Amino acid sequence: MTFDLLIRNGTVLDGTGTAAVQGDIGICGERIQAVGDLSKAEAKQVLDATGRMVCPGFIDAHSHSDAYLLIEPRASSKIFQGITTEVCGNCGASVAPRLGGAQLPSDWQDKPFPGTWRTVAEYRELFEQVKPAVNEALLIGHNTLHRGVCGYAPRGANPDELKEMCRALEQALDEGGCGMSTGLIYPPASAVPQQEIIALAKVCAVKEKIYTSHMRSEGKKLLEAIDEALEIGRASGARVQLSHLKASGKANWYKLDAAFEKIETARSEGQEVAADRYPYTAAQTDLDILLPDWALYDGKEAVLARLKDSEVRKKIRDEILNERGEFGFSTVMIGSTENLLFRTFRGMKLEEAAHRLGMEPVNALLHIIEKDELRTGGIFFGMSEENMWRVLEQPWVMIGCDASLRAPDGILSTDHPHPRAYGSFTKFLRAALDGRSVALPEAIRKMTALPAEQFRLTGRGILKKGNVADIVVFDPDAIRENASYADPHRLSDGMETVIVNGTLTIENNRLTGKRYGRFLPS
């Protein structure tokens, strides 16, 4: 047999967690045809991997790139980390289906998309026309469904609305969705009863799809939130993914052992539950997440109207001050902004921005949120470094960037993202190589076979004959993240070769211009 591509003399980590072996990999078309000693084989193209590590392409278990894959198909922030597949539509927000009057998230609304879509099928058609560099599996966002059917008011669905949501979810799953995600910290989902989620998760269970959850709390009520997620899984029969597992706030760091115990107990009883995490101690979401829940209901215009009402604004201010407690505002950094007046605040602690504005921090917070019309990003430092590594060591925890793709040039280079968008996988890989985390074979498993199994990405995640050739070849000495909180738009180093569906996407550390990502399952 003559291979299309032969990777020779590499140190092969197959994704299963077993020790590395010296070997070769032969590829024909998009599939792996042989793994082992292929020294006598012939190939149209030979890649010498001497001194390099060879492993399956990495699977980002928690991504938000749904919309951005259509406008920045190079996916450079992800592909230079070795990511070949993204699981998108997390935290209750997905690009489809677009029902009723529901709007896209604010950071997607002003982007120039290559076409229009409402259903998953229509989005999938656009995806296949654009041909991004990475594969995508798409979760269906509960908030996306709920807003489309029930609007933005803080309430659960009535029986007829719930039936409509179930029908819409069923159609979305039939058109290619891989499960449903919730963002129970975000309105209106934060006011939705558990029974609504269970009813929808049952639709997922029938179709053997997953239920993923950004839980109702990651701090004060972390343990109660885990209980709820596990109960939704038990009551519905769906397997469960706990999104970006953490214990936020120093007063809650001690809860991590109890959180582990709850998850381990559920697993020992046969429940399919796993989690994901990024290797950073700061979270990122919209800065307005600091407002009380009630102030965020009913959509953008209603929120801005509350901020303009002096009495309501004072009530919001007082509740924020009471809620911040031990934190104050020292843990809050400003991320992306749209208002030109606030561009200099990007990557700056809120307290410093407040000083420059001549305001108290809470007043500066409300001023920025209002004048930036709810389009400000926030970066929140509230996690323990020790706890972070303990979470990442758990055998059922995989890696997820929790970020949309970005690029150091073009339309997605002008904001101020969390460095996790560019560095999550390379930072974790560097830690494993340096002995600061799990052993390297286990680190690779967490980024490959583990998420492939959890999300049922058949034929991926393990280097073996017959599997799809999603493969990375990296220099163990050169692997590193370059992104930082101050300077986030910097690609990672060390991924010399990235192969997606049998096609060289990165060769000699550079994009080839060839993009053959697929919408999964395909």
C-alpha positions as CSV (number, residue, x, y, z in Angstrom):
1,M,0.0,0.0,0.0
2,T,1.1,3.5,-0.8
3,F,0.0,6.0,1.8
4,D,-1.1,9.6,1.0
5,L,0.8,10.8,4.0
6,L,3.3,8.9,6.3
7,I,4.3,10.3,9.7
8,R,7.7,8.7,10.5
9,N,9.8,8.2,13.6
10,G,7.5,10.0,16.0
11,T,6.9,9.5,19.7
12,V,3.3,8.4,19.6
13,L,0.8,9.0,22.3
14,D,-2.4,7.3,21.1
15,G,-4.8,9.1,23.4
16,T,-5.8,6.2,25.6
17,G,-3.5,7.2,28.4
18,T,-0.9,4.5,27.7
19,A,2.8,5.2,27.6
20,A,4.4,6.7,24.4
21,V,6.0,4.4,21.8
22,Q,8.2,5.1,18.8
23,G,6.3,4.5,15.6
24,D,4.8,5.6,12.4
25,I,1.3,6.5,11.2
26,G,0.1,5.9,7.6
27,I,-2.9,7.9,6.3
28,C,-5.0,7.4,3.2
29,G,-7.6,10.0,2.5
30,E,-9.1,11.1,5.8
31,R,-8.4,7.9,7.7
32,I,-5.6,6.3,9.6
33,Q,-4.7,3.1,7.8
34,A,-1.8,1.8,9.9
35,V,0.0,2.6,13.1
36,G,3.4,0.9,14.0
37,D,6.6,0.1,12.2
38,L,6.1,1.4,8.7
39,S,9.7,1.8,7.8
40,K,9.4,-0.1,4.6
41,A,6.2,1.6,3.5
42,E,5.9,4.1,0.6
43,A,4.0,7.3,0.6
44,K,3.2,10.3,-1.6
45,Q,4.3,12.6,1.2
46,V,6.5,11.8,4.2
47,L,6.7,13.8,7.4
48,D,9.7,13.2,9.6
49,A,8.6,13.4,13.3
50,T,12.0,12.6,14.9
51,G,12.1,14.2,18.3
52,R,8.5,15.2,18.1
53,M,5.3,14.0,19.9
54,V,2.5,12.7,17.8
55,C,-1.0,12.4,19.2
56,P,-4.7,12.8,18.3
57,G,-6.0,16.2,17.5
58,F,-7.3,18.0,20.6
59,I,-11.0,18.3,21.3
60,D,-12.1,21.6,23.0
61,A,-14.9,20.3,25.2
62,H,-16.2,23.8,26.0
63,S,-16.2,26.4,23.2
64,H,-18.3,29.3,22.1
65,S,-17.1,29.6,18.5
66,D,-20.5,28.7,16.8
67,A,-20.9,32.1,15.0
68,Y,-17.3,33.0,14.7
69,L,-16.5,29.9,12.7
70,L,-18.5,31.4,9.9
71,I,-16.5,34.7,9.8
72,E,-13.0,33.5,10.8
73,P,-12.8,30.0,9.4
74,R,-9.0,29.8,9.9
75,A,-9.7,29.4,13.6
76,S,-6.1,30.3,14.3
77,S,-6.4,30.8,18.0
78,K,-7.6,27.2,18.4
79,I,-5.8,25.4,15.6
80,F,-2.4,26.7,16.9
81,Q,-3.2,25.0,20.2
82,G,-3.6,21.7,18.4
83,I,-7.4,21.8,18.6
84,T,-9.0,20.0,15.7
85,T,-12.6,19.8,17.1
86,E,-14.7,22.3,19.1
87,V,-17.8,21.5,21.1
88,C,-19.8,24.7,20.7
89,G,-23.1,26.1,21.9
90,N,-22.2,25.9,25.6
91,C,-23.7,27.8,28.6
92,G,-27.2,27.9,27.2
93,A,-26.4,30.0,24.1
94,S,-26.1,28.6,20.6
95,V,-26.2,30.0,17.2
96,A,-29.3,28.0,16.3
97,P,-32.3,27.5,16.3
98,R,-33.3,31.1,16.0
99,L,-37.0,31.1,17.0
100,G,-39.4,34.0,17.5
101,G,-37.9,37.3,18.6
102,A,-34.8,35.8,20.2
103,Q,-31.6,37.7,19.4
104,L,-28.1,36.5,19.0
105,P,-25.7,37.3,21.9
106,S,-24.5,40.9,21.8
107,D,-21.0,40.1,20.6
108,W,-22.3,38.2,17.6
109,Q,-25.0,40.7,16.5
110,D,-22.8,43.2,14.6
111,K,-20.7,40.7,12.7
112,P,-20.9,40.3,8.9
113,F,-22.0,36.7,8.4
114,P,-21.8,35.0,5.0
115,G,-25.5,34.3,4.9
116,T,-28.6,34.0,7.1
117,W,-30.0,31.0,9.0
118,R,-32.7,30.1,11.5
119,T,-32.4,26.3,11.8
120,V,-29.5,24.1,12.7
121,A,-29.8,22.6,9.2
122,E,-29.4,26.1,7.6
123,Y,-26.5,26.9,9.9
124,R,-24.9,23.6,9.0
125,E,-25.2,24.4,5.3
126,L,-23.4,27.7,5.8
127,F,-20.7,25.9,7.9
128,E,-20.1,23.5,5.1
129,Q,-19.9,26.3,2.5
130,V,-17.3,28.2,4.5
131,K,-15.3,25.1,5.4
132,P,-13.6,26.1,8.7
133,A,-10.3,24.7,9.6
134,V,-11.7,22.7,12.6
135,N,-14.6,20.3,13.2
136,E,-17.6,21.4,15.2
137,A,-20.1,19.6,17.3
138,L,-23.0,21.9,18.3
139,L,-25.0,21.9,21.5
140,I,-28.4,23.5,21.5
141,G,-28.7,26.3,24.0
142,H,-31.6,26.2,26.5
143,N,-31.6,30.0,26.8
144,T,-31.7,30.2,23.0
145,L,-34.8,27.9,22.9
146,H,-36.5,29.6,25.9
147,R,-36.0,33.1,24.6
148,G,-37.3,32.1,21.2
149,V,-40.5,30.6,22.6
150,C,-41.1,32.4,25.9
151,G,-39.3,35.7,25.5
152,Y,-37.1,37.4,28.0
153,A,-39.4,37.5,31.0
154,P,-38.2,35.7,34.2
155,R,-40.5,32.8,34.2
156,G,-40.8,29.1,33.3
157,A,-42.5,27.9,30.1
158,N,-46.3,27.1,30.3
159,P,-47.3,23.6,29.2
160,D,-47.9,24.6,25.5
161,E,-44.6,26.5,25.4
162,L,-42.7,23.6,26.9
163,K,-44.1,21.3,24.2
164,E,-43.0,23.8,21.5
165,M,-39.5,23.9,23.1
166,C,-39.3,20.1,23.1
167,R,-40.4,19.9,19.5
168,A,-37.8,22.6,18.5
169,L,-35.1,20.8,20.5
170,E,-36.0,17.5,18.9
171,Q,-35.7,19.0,15.4
172,A,-32.4,20.7,16.2
173,L,-31.0,17.4,17.5
174,D,-32.3,15.6,14.4
175,E,-30.5,18.2,12.2
176,G,-27.2,17.5,13.9
177,G,-27.1,18.9,17.4
178,C,-25.1,16.8,19.8
179,G,-27.1,17.7,23.0
180,M,-28.4,20.6,25.0
181,S,-26.6,23.1,27.2
182,T,-27.9,25.3,30.0
183,G,-26.6,28.6,31.4
184,L,-28.6,28.7,34.6
185,I,-26.7,31.7,35.9
186,Y,-28.0,33.8,33.0
187,P,-31.5,35.3,32.7
188,P,-34.1,34.2,31.9
189,A,-32.8,30.7,32.7
190,S,-31.9,31.7,36.2
191,A,-35.7,32.0,36.9
192,V,-36.6,28.7,35.1
193,P,-37.7,25.8,37.3
194,Q,-35.8,22.5,37.3
195,Q,-38.7,20.6,35.8
196,E,-38.4,22.6,32.5
197,I,-34.8,21.5,32.2
198,I,-35.6,17.9,33.0
199,A,-38.4,17.8,30.3
200,L,-35.9,19.0,27.7
201,A,-33.1,16.8,28.9
202,K,-35.5,13.8,28.4
203,V,-35.5,14.7,24.7
204,C,-31.8,14.5,24.8
205,A,-31.8,11.2,26.6
206,V,-34.2,9.6,24.1
207,K,-31.8,10.5,21.3
208,E,-28.7,9.5,23.4
209,K,-27.5,13.0,23.5
210,I,-25.7,14.9,26.3
211,Y,-26.9,17.5,28.8
212,T,-24.3,20.1,29.7
213,S,-24.7,22.8,32.4
214,H,-23.2,26.0,33.4
215,M,-24.7,25.6,36.8
216,R,-26.8,28.0,38.9
217,S,-23.9,28.7,41.1
218,E,-20.1,28.2,41.1
219,G,-19.6,29.8,44.5
220,K,-22.0,30.2,47.5
221,K,-24.4,27.5,46.3
222,L,-21.9,25.3,44.4
223,L,-22.9,22.1,46.1
224,E,-26.6,22.7,45.7
225,A,-26.0,23.4,42.0
226,I,-24.1,20.2,41.6
227,D,-27.0,18.3,43.2
228,E,-29.4,19.9,40.8
229,A,-27.3,19.0,37.7
230,L,-27.0,15.4,38.9
231,E,-30.7,15.2,39.6
232,I,-31.5,16.5,36.1
233,G,-29.3,13.7,34.8
234,R,-31.0,11.0,37.0
235,A,-34.5,12.2,36.3
236,S,-34.0,12.5,32.5
237,G,-31.6,9.7,31.8
238,A,-29.2,12.0,30.0
239,R,-25.5,11.8,30.6
240,V,-24.2,15.0,32.3
241,Q,-21.3,17.4,31.6
242,L,-20.5,20.0,34.4
243,S,-19.1,23.0,32.7
244,H,-15.9,24.7,33.8
245,L,-15.9,23.1,37.3
246,K,-14.7,25.5,39.9
247,A,-15.2,26.9,43.4
248,S,-15.3,30.7,43.0
249,G,-14.6,33.0,45.9
250,K,-12.1,32.3,48.6
251,A,-14.9,31.6,51.1
252,N,-15.9,28.7,48.9
253,W,-12.6,27.2,48.1
254,Y,-13.0,24.6,50.8
255,K,-16.1,23.2,49.1
256,L,-14.1,21.5,46.4
257,D,-13.7,18.2,48.3
258,A,-17.4,17.9,48.9
259,A,-18.0,18.7,45.2
260,F,-15.6,15.9,44.2
261,E,-17.4,13.5,46.6
262,K,-20.8,14.2,45.1
263,I,-19.5,13.6,41.6
264,E,-17.6,10.5,42.5
265,T,-20.6,9.1,44.3
266,A,-22.8,9.6,41.3
267,R,-20.2,8.0,39.0
268,S,-19.9,5.0,41.4
269,E,-23.6,4.6,41.2
270,G,-23.4,4.3,37.4
271,Q,-24.4,7.8,36.4
272,E,-22.5,9.1,33.4
273,V,-21.1,12.5,34.5
274,A,-17.9,14.3,33.7
275,A,-16.7,17.9,33.7
276,D,-14.4,20.3,31.9
277,R,-12.1,23.1,33.1
278,Y,-9.6,25.7,31.7
279,P,-6.2,26.1,33.3
280,Y,-6.7,29.7,34.6
281,T,-7.8,31.2,37.8
282,A,-9.9,34.0,36.3
283,A,-13.3,33.5,34.7
284,Q,-14.7,35.7,31.9
285,T,-18.2,36.7,30.9
286,D,-20.2,39.9,30.5
287,L,-19.4,42.6,33.0
288,D,-23.1,43.1,33.7
289,I,-23.2,39.6,35.4
290,L,-22.4,41.7,38.5
291,L,-25.9,43.2,38.4
292,P,-28.6,41.5,40.4
293,D,-30.6,38.9,38.6
294,W,-33.8,40.9,38.6
295,A,-32.0,43.8,37.0
296,L,-31.0,41.7,34.0
297,Y,-34.5,40.4,33.1
298,D,-36.6,41.3,30.0
299,G,-33.8,42.1,27.6
300,K,-31.3,44.9,26.8
301,E,-33.6,47.9,26.6
302,A,-35.3,47.0,30.0
303,V,-31.9,46.7,31.7
304,L,-30.7,50.1,30.3
305,A,-34.0,51.7,31.4
306,R,-33.4,50.5,34.9
307,L,-29.9,51.9,34.9
308,K,-31.3,55.3,33.8
309,D,-33.8,55.4,36.6
310,S,-32.1,57.0,39.6
311,E,-34.1,55.2,42.2
312,V,-33.7,51.8,40.6
313,R,-30.0,52.5,39.9
314,K,-29.5,53.1,43.6
315,K,-31.2,49.9,44.5
316,I,-28.9,48.0,42.0
317,R,-25.9,49.8,43.5
318,D,-26.8,48.9,47.0
319,E,-27.3,45.2,46.2
320,I,-24.0,45.0,44.3
321,L,-22.2,46.4,47.3
322,N,-23.9,44.0,49.6
323,E,-23.2,41.0,47.3
324,R,-19.5,41.8,46.7
325,G,-18.7,41.3,50.3
326,E,-15.2,40.0,50.7
327,F,-14.3,40.6,47.1
328,G,-14.8,44.3,46.8
329,F,-13.9,45.1,43.3
330,S,-10.2,44.2,43.4
331,T,-10.9,40.9,41.6
332,V,-12.6,42.5,38.6
333,M,-10.8,43.3,35.3
334,I,-12.4,45.0,32.3
335,G,-12.2,42.9,29.1
336,S,-13.6,44.0,25.7
337,T,-15.4,47.3,25.3
338,E,-17.3,48.8,22.3
339,N,-17.5,52.5,23.4
340,L,-14.3,54.2,22.2
341,L,-14.1,56.2,25.4
342,F,-13.4,52.9,27.3
343,R,-10.8,51.4,25.0
344,T,-7.9,52.4,27.4
345,F,-9.7,50.4,30.2
346,R,-9.2,47.0,28.4
347,G,-7.1,44.7,30.5
348,M,-7.3,47.2,33.5
349,K,-8.6,46.4,36.9
350,L,-12.0,48.1,37.6
351,E,-10.5,50.0,40.6
352,E,-7.9,51.6,38.4
353,A,-10.6,52.5,35.8
354,A,-12.7,54.0,38.6
355,H,-9.7,56.1,39.8
356,R,-9.2,57.5,36.3
357,L,-12.9,58.3,36.0
358,G,-12.9,59.9,39.4
359,M,-15.6,57.6,40.7
360,E,-16.2,55.0,43.3
361,P,-15.7,51.5,41.8
362,V,-19.4,50.6,42.0
363,N,-20.4,53.8,40.3
364,A,-17.7,53.3,37.6
365,L,-19.1,49.8,37.1
366,L,-22.6,51.0,36.4
367,H,-21.4,53.9,34.3
368,I,-19.4,51.6,32.0
369,I,-22.1,49.0,31.7
370,E,-24.7,51.7,30.8
371,K,-22.6,53.7,28.4
372,D,-21.2,50.6,26.7
373,E,-24.8,49.4,26.4
374,L,-24.2,45.9,28.0
375,R,-21.3,45.1,25.6
376,T,-18.5,45.2,28.1
377,G,-16.6,42.0,28.9
378,G,-15.4,41.2,32.5
379,I,-12.6,39.1,33.7
380,F,-13.0,37.9,37.3
381,F,-10.2,36.6,39.6
382,G,-11.7,34.5,42.3
383,M,-10.3,31.0,42.1
384,S,-7.5,29.1,43.9
385,E,-4.5,28.0,41.9
386,E,-4.1,24.9,44.0
387,N,-7.8,24.0,43.4
388,M,-7.4,24.6,39.7
389,W,-4.7,21.9,39.4
390,R,-6.7,19.6,41.6
391,V,-9.7,19.8,39.3
392,L,-7.5,19.3,36.3
393,E,-6.1,16.1,37.8
394,Q,-9.4,14.4,38.2
395,P,-9.7,11.5,35.7
396,W,-13.1,12.6,34.6
397,V,-12.2,16.2,33.9
398,M,-11.3,17.2,30.3
399,I,-10.0,20.5,28.9
400,G,-12.2,23.3,27.5
401,C,-11.1,26.8,26.6
402,D,-14.6,28.3,27.4
403,A,-13.9,30.8,24.7
404,S,-14.8,31.7,21.1
405,L,-12.0,31.5,18.6
406,R,-10.0,34.7,17.9
407,A,-7.3,35.7,15.5
408,P,-4.3,38.1,15.8
409,D,-5.4,39.8,12.6
410,G,-8.7,40.5,10.9
411,I,-12.2,41.0,12.3
412,L,-11.7,39.0,15.5
413,S,-8.5,40.7,16.5
414,T,-9.9,44.0,17.8
415,D,-11.4,43.0,21.2
416,H,-9.8,42.0,24.4
417,P,-10.5,38.3,25.2
418,H,-9.3,36.1,28.1
419,P,-6.0,34.5,27.3
420,R,-7.7,31.1,27.5
421,A,-8.9,31.7,23.9
422,Y,-5.3,31.3,22.7
423,G,-3.6,29.3,25.4
424,S,-5.7,26.8,27.4
425,F,-4.4,23.6,25.7
426,T,-0.8,24.6,25.3
427,K,-0.7,25.9,28.9
428,F,-2.0,22.6,30.2
429,L,0.3,20.6,27.9
430,R,3.3,22.6,29.0
431,A,2.4,21.9,32.7
432,A,2.3,18.2,32.0
433,L,5.6,18.2,30.1
434,D,7.2,20.1,33.0
435,G,5.8,17.8,35.7
436,R,3.4,20.3,37.2
437,S,0.2,18.4,36.4
438,V,-0.7,14.9,35.4
439,A,1.7,12.7,33.5
440,L,1.8,13.4,29.7
441,P,-0.1,10.4,28.5
442,E,-3.0,11.2,30.9
443,A,-2.9,14.9,29.8
444,I,-3.2,13.8,26.2
445,R,-6.2,11.5,27.1
446,K,-8.0,14.4,28.8
447,M,-7.7,16.4,25.5
448,T,-8.6,13.5,23.1
449,A,-10.2,10.1,24.0
450,L,-12.0,11.4,27.1
451,P,-14.0,14.2,25.4
452,A,-14.5,12.0,22.3
453,E,-16.2,9.4,24.4
454,Q,-18.2,11.8,26.5
455,F,-19.6,13.6,23.4
456,R,-19.8,10.5,21.3
457,L,-17.4,11.8,18.6
458,T,-17.1,8.4,16.9
459,G,-13.9,7.6,15.2
460,R,-11.9,10.4,16.8
461,G,-9.7,10.9,19.9
462,I,-7.5,7.8,19.5
463,L,-4.8,7.0,17.0
464,K,-5.8,3.6,15.6
465,K,-6.5,2.1,12.2
466,G,-9.8,3.2,10.8
467,N,-10.2,6.3,12.9
468,V,-10.3,9.8,11.3
469,A,-6.9,11.4,10.9
470,D,-7.1,14.3,13.2
471,I,-3.5,14.4,14.3
472,V,-1.1,16.9,15.9
473,V,2.7,16.8,15.8
474,F,4.4,19.1,18.4
475,D,7.8,20.0,19.6
476,P,7.9,19.3,23.4
477,D,10.6,21.8,23.9
478,A,8.8,24.6,22.1
479,I,5.2,24.2,23.4
480,R,4.0,27.3,25.3
481,E,1.2,29.8,25.5
482,N,2.1,33.3,24.7
483,A,-1.2,35.0,25.5
484,S,-1.6,37.0,28.7
485,Y,-4.3,39.1,30.4
486,A,-2.6,42.2,29.2
487,D,-1.8,41.0,25.7
488,P,-4.2,38.2,24.8
489,H,-4.0,38.1,21.0
490,R,-0.9,36.0,20.7
491,L,-0.8,32.5,19.1
492,S,0.7,29.6,21.0
493,D,4.0,28.0,19.9
494,G,5.1,24.5,19.3
495,M,2.3,22.9,17.1
496,E,4.5,22.1,14.0
497,T,1.9,20.0,12.2
498,V,-1.9,19.8,12.5
499,I,-3.9,17.4,10.4
500,V,-7.7,17.7,10.2
501,N,-9.6,14.9,8.4
502,G,-6.4,13.8,6.7
503,T,-5.5,17.3,5.5
504,L,-2.5,19.3,6.5
505,T,-3.8,22.4,8.1
506,I,-0.6,23.5,9.7
507,E,2.7,22.5,8.2
508,N,6.1,23.7,9.4
509,N,4.3,25.9,12.0
510,R,2.3,27.8,9.4
511,L,-1.3,27.6,8.1
512,T,-1.4,25.9,4.7
513,G,-4.7,27.5,3.7
514,K,-6.3,24.1,3.4
515,R,-9.5,23.9,5.5
516,Y,-11.4,20.6,5.8
517,G,-13.3,20.9,9.1
518,R,-16.6,19.0,9.3
519,F,-19.9,19.5,11.2
520,L,-20.1,16.5,13.5
521,P,-21.5,14.0,13.4
522,S,-21.0,13.7,9.7
